[in-house]
Amino acid sequence: MSFDKCISTGIDIQDTDFGYTLSIIGGKYKMIIMYWLAERKVIRFNEFKRCIGTISYKTLSLTLKELEADGIVVRTEFPQIPPKVEYSLSERGQSLIPVLDAMCEWGGKNRR
C-alpha cells in the first residue's frame, strides 16, 4: 500500500486526503458516536448520553453538530411537544463504517 496520494512531502497534512479523513473522524467522541449509530441505526440525544456516559451534554451537542455539518449524521426533528430529535448515519456516514471496522480489527490483532 502506498500513501503517496495521501501524504506528500512538503504539503500540510490538513491539505491531504488522509488529513481530511482525520478531520472528519478525529476527536474524542466522533468514532464512538458513529459506532453507536451503526449499531442502533437511530438514537435520540439522551440515549447517546446514557450509552457514552462520560460525555458532557455540551460536548455531545457540539460533536453531533460537527458530524451533521460534515454530512456524516442526519438530524431529524419531529414537531411535537416535548420536541423529539433523532440522529442516524447518512449514506456518507455509513461509508465510513468499513474504516472503523478495519481499525477495530487492527486493534484486536495488535493489542498488547
Phi, psi and omega in degrees: 000135180247135179261011182305323180289331186268321183228118179240147177297137177085000179249135177299131183303331179294340180265012181250166176299320179297314179297321178298314179300316178298324180294331180280314186260352181287159182117159188295325189241353185300314181291328178293317178298315179296322177300311182296322178292325177294324181285315188258348180074309181224132181221141174269162186306308183294332175296318176303313182302317179292319182294316184275320175077302187277356183272141176279160178301319181296313180296318178299314180299313180296318181294317178297321178296320177296314180295325177292316179298327179277359178078020181268325183241142175252129177255123180244120181254131179256127182283088179211172178239125354291158182301143179237126179232132178239149179240143176213165177281137173284174175300320178297318178295320178297330179291344177275346184299319176300328177294315178295320177299318179296321178295320179295316179298316178300316179299320178296325181278334190244001180291139181249000000 
